[in-house]
Amino acid sequence: MAGLSDSQLQFFNENGYLVIPDYLTPEQISSLISETNSLLSSFDLSTHPLTQFTTGDDAQNPEKPHVGDDYFLTSGDKVRFFFEPDAITTDPSSGKATLARSKETAVNKIGHALHALSEPFEAVTLSERNAGIARSLGFRDPRVLQSMVILKQPGIGGAVPPHRDSEFLYTDAPSAVGWWVALQDAGVGNATLGMYKGSHRKRSGGISRRFVRRVNKDGEACGTEFVANEGAKFPVGLEVEEDDREGEVEVLDVKAGSLVLIHGNVLHKSQKNTGDKSRFAYTFHVIEGAEGWEYDERNWLQPPESGEGFSKLYK
């Protein structure tokens, strides 16, 4: 199928993002929301470690680490559930954590292999349409990874501070592109995206840090951390401007069914959900799997031990 038009590709290259309306049909949106609700209602809470999703970049809580337990680190080829921190209460005497609301309204994220383990999500991910978009972006061997539903629940859906996706899914040289699909409307006050226009082309837009597995003295993974990036900081062929400013923030108004393509180096964030409606979004990432781009063992998310690694987008 055809990929991006010349004007769409030009906008993406200049600004670091692109909104494509009506990417999903109403029937596809309904299917994905139904699948999401089914996953939420059917998972077993009794055996869940109550792992929370946090970014580790919260300026108000700088000492709060990013999630990094075994439940998180081994989720790359599974479907697992991560809770909103504000949905959990801790008994001060016993230290026991419990949910302050129903599990269906307490989950922040479902991930990270929906595209491989859920038929409805696979159908909208490993598609000829997405292959066409990847060809337009210049991918030689695009690989899909880190597919997840982000559920910003009313009132408690936390903000995600400014970040660059290639910090979390680093290849040398950087190559990540995010596919972010609104399953419900995302506007001002309802946890929409804020994009720093053109920040991927600024000198300050290089990938200066990486989110990696922290290891103990025996070489075993024992959490996650940010470390300085010693490899390439910009994608191959990207023309970098000397301008060091982050760029103007564009707060998006994204209608359900729209796709937002997000360059791996562009600085972006999402708002807190202060409204009375949920904001569901499905997102996955694509990296270059061709020879010459290295995805190493330090990255927090590792490919399945069996098979050919991350999912191929080109058939």
C-alpha atoms as one frame of an Amber mdcrd trajectory, in Angstrom:
protein
   0.000   0.000   0.000   1.014   3.606  -0.504   2.890   5.214   2.340   3.191
   8.894   3.180   2.625  11.629   0.638   5.452  14.030  -0.174   3.811  16.766
   1.913   3.299  14.436   4.879   6.910  13.280   4.762   8.140  16.866   4.549
   6.058  17.861   7.593   7.357  14.869   9.579  10.978  15.588   8.682  10.659
  19.263   9.605   8.629  18.953  12.787   9.400  15.468  14.141   5.796  14.328
  14.207   2.801  13.893  11.908  -0.917  13.503  12.627  -2.820  11.249  10.205
  -6.602  11.475  10.752  -8.870   8.449  10.271  -5.995   5.983  10.441  -8.355
   3.463  12.062 -11.957   2.807  11.108 -14.720   3.004  13.754 -14.914  -0.789
  13.599 -11.186  -1.144  14.316 -11.394   1.316  17.204 -14.310  -0.617  18.688
 -12.413  -3.894  18.316  -9.330  -2.570  20.112 -11.323  -1.010  22.952 -13.301
  -4.237  23.366 -10.061  -6.229  23.491  -8.604  -3.785  26.016 -11.642  -4.075
  28.288 -11.515  -7.861  28.013  -7.853  -7.911  29.034  -8.571  -5.596  31.973
 -11.432  -7.678  33.290  -9.755 -11.067  32.883  -6.267 -10.667  34.370  -5.646
 -12.222  37.784  -5.127  -9.601  40.466  -4.399 -12.151  43.207  -0.974 -12.996
  41.770  -0.067  -9.501  40.594   2.903  -7.727  42.262   1.107  -4.360  41.929
   3.909  -3.011  39.785   3.427   0.701  39.119   4.409   2.563  36.004   6.577
   5.604  36.727   8.953   7.523  34.494  11.742   8.394  36.914  11.713  11.904
  35.436   9.227  13.492  37.814  10.664  16.863  38.858   8.469  16.892  41.971
   9.647  13.406  43.005  13.220  13.127  41.662  14.105  10.235  43.954  11.236
   8.040  42.748  12.808   5.501  40.390  11.411   4.240  37.119   9.696   0.870
  37.313  12.325  -1.855  37.118  11.222  -5.064  38.812  11.304  -8.498  37.211
   7.635  -8.267  36.229   8.552  -5.248  34.102  11.894  -6.487  32.767  10.438
  -9.774  31.481   7.364  -8.225  29.852   8.837  -7.736  26.381   7.183 -10.859
  24.976   4.140 -10.914  27.265   0.938  -9.036  28.049   1.236  -7.509  31.510
  -0.465  -4.804  33.509   1.047  -1.773  35.230  -0.801   0.420  37.702  -1.149
   4.161  38.077   0.741   5.239  41.238  -2.224   7.321  42.439  -4.437   4.226
  42.327  -2.422   2.452  45.026  -2.468   3.054  48.762   0.039   1.717  51.274
  -0.814   0.827  54.857   1.630   2.824  57.031   1.825   0.142  59.715   2.215
  -2.976  57.584   3.613  -1.451  54.401   1.138  -3.511  52.391   0.013  -1.991
  49.097  -3.590  -2.276  47.926  -5.679  -0.799  45.139  -7.821   2.177  46.031
 -10.179   1.518  43.108 -11.220  -1.300  40.794  -8.419  -2.926  38.825 -10.105
  -1.914  35.553  -9.778   1.779  36.459  -6.379   1.500  38.180  -4.243   0.230
  35.284  -2.034   2.766  33.532  -0.490   0.538  30.871  -0.884  -2.889  29.241
   2.251  -4.148  27.482   4.568  -4.908  25.914   3.795  -7.505  23.214   0.197
  -6.839  22.218   1.153  -6.847  18.538   2.378 -10.442  18.867  -0.108 -11.924
  21.341  -3.449 -10.234  20.612  -5.119 -10.768  17.236  -6.964  -7.406  17.138
  -3.777  -5.486  17.920  -1.684  -7.601  15.570  -4.088  -6.835  12.721  -3.591
  -3.059  13.001   0.164  -3.297  13.645   1.768  -5.843  11.320  -0.070  -4.462
   8.306   0.773  -3.529   4.741  -0.276   0.037   5.498   2.329   0.358   8.240
   4.894  -1.294   6.000   4.179   1.403   3.424   4.683   4.138   6.010   7.954
   2.532   7.107   9.172   2.468   3.493   8.356   6.167   3.176  10.475   6.820
   6.270  13.413   4.956   4.740  13.409   1.775   6.842  15.267  -1.157   5.302
  14.220  -3.871   7.789  11.721  -2.361  10.252  11.115  -4.291  13.463   8.116
  -3.756  15.752   8.572  -3.735  19.526   7.088  -2.324  22.732   3.406  -2.372
  21.823   1.118  -1.187  24.599  -2.165   0.435  25.493  -1.799   3.549  27.630
  -4.903   4.174  29.730  -5.085   7.650  31.195  -7.878   7.196  33.719 -10.092
  10.192  34.679  -8.540  12.345  37.374  -5.512  10.144  38.051  -3.940   9.594
  34.631  -0.484  10.944  35.349   1.519  13.297  33.161   4.537  11.966  31.279
   7.403  14.499  31.361   9.389  15.507  28.253  11.412  12.646  26.793  12.741
  11.172  23.547  11.703   7.646  22.556  15.154   6.634  21.326  16.401   7.026
  24.911  14.335   3.944  25.782  14.731   1.897  22.576  18.241   2.832  21.539
  19.895   1.657  18.367  23.334   2.828  17.274  22.607   4.949  15.244  19.171
   6.031  16.605  16.284   4.838  14.450  13.125   4.566  16.573   9.803   5.923
  15.361   6.634   5.734  17.434   3.164   4.943  16.115   0.705   6.517  18.613
  -2.973   5.834  17.902  -5.794   7.565  19.756  -8.522   5.081  20.684 -10.417
   7.895  22.386 -10.266  11.645  21.821  -7.185  13.296  23.310  -7.437  17.045
  23.761  -6.451  19.772  26.199  -7.136  18.611  29.764  -7.586  15.024  28.608
  -3.970  13.831  28.581  -3.105  14.840  25.052   0.393  15.027  23.552   2.666
  18.048  23.589   5.268  18.046  20.809   8.388  20.251  20.773   8.298  21.084
  17.078  11.578  20.524  15.284  13.459  19.588  18.465  14.808  16.418  16.808
  16.912  18.607  14.492  18.397  20.824  17.197  21.878  20.308  18.572  20.227
  19.669  21.942  18.043  16.977  20.374  20.711  14.276  20.386  20.223  11.115
  22.414  22.525  11.959  25.318  21.274   9.258  27.678  19.946   5.708  27.513
  17.441   3.828  29.639  19.119   0.483  30.384  19.042  -2.538  32.651  20.964
  -2.035  35.848  23.054  -5.083  36.735  24.537  -6.267  40.010  28.088  -7.475
  40.614  27.152 -10.901  39.253  25.936  -9.413  35.995  22.265 -10.063  36.756
  19.567  -7.512  35.930  18.334  -5.841  39.107  16.390  -2.842  37.852  16.725
   0.007  35.395  18.578   3.288  35.175  19.584   6.107  32.847  23.225   6.184
  31.720  25.180   8.472  29.424  24.998   7.504  25.764  28.425   6.869  24.283
  27.160   5.995  20.807  25.664   7.991  17.950  23.201  10.651  19.054  21.354
  11.354  15.796  19.897   9.157  13.045  21.914   8.529   9.919  21.602  11.405
   7.458  19.758  13.819   9.750  20.834  17.431   9.201  21.380  18.950  12.642
  20.921  22.678  13.251  23.233  24.575  15.572  20.185  26.196  17.199  20.064
  24.856  20.755  16.492  25.799  21.630  13.998  23.007  22.259  11.368  24.419
  19.915   7.784  25.569  20.240   5.421  23.217  22.078   2.441  22.186  19.990
  -0.401  20.830  22.133  -2.280  18.414  19.908  -5.996  17.844  19.629  -6.169
  14.252  18.429  -9.445  12.626  17.510 -10.124   8.932  18.084  -8.768   6.867
  15.220  -5.963   9.293  14.352  -2.328   8.216  14.149   0.523  10.369  15.439
   3.935   9.412  14.067   6.689  10.425  16.511  10.372  10.746  15.554  12.639
   8.999  18.062  14.660  12.155  18.725  11.789  14.619  19.047  11.089  15.883
  22.555   7.486  15.278  23.585   5.288  14.810  26.631   1.713  14.075  27.638
  -0.551  15.917  30.013  -2.246  14.702  33.158  -5.841  13.657  32.639  -7.733
  16.282  34.601 -11.026  15.558  32.870 -13.863  13.161  33.616 -13.300  10.898
  30.612 -10.651   8.237  30.035  -8.063   8.564  27.291  -7.027   5.244  25.760
  -4.210   5.156  23.210  -2.392   2.301  21.496   1.277   2.781  20.737   4.102
   0.710  19.314   7.584   1.466  18.050   9.608   0.556  15.013  13.414   0.353
  14.913  15.830  -0.415  12.110  16.836  -4.065  12.109  19.145  -3.968   9.103
  22.878  -4.552   9.294  24.671  -1.468  10.548  22.209  -0.612  13.311  22.959
  -2.204  16.691  20.319  -2.904  19.340  22.394  -4.172  22.246  21.885  -6.176
  25.412  21.922  -3.091  27.632  18.472  -1.962  26.513  15.767  -2.657  29.075
  13.577  -4.470  26.538  15.166  -7.513  24.935  13.905  -9.584  21.969  12.292
 -12.979  22.570  14.851 -15.738  23.091  13.204 -17.896  20.428  12.487 -16.908
  16.836  14.012 -14.131  14.766  13.967 -11.380  17.340  11.539  -8.479  17.158
   8.615  -8.750  14.740   9.368  -8.036  11.073   7.132  -5.449   9.438   8.109
  -6.331   5.880   6.735  -9.698   4.830
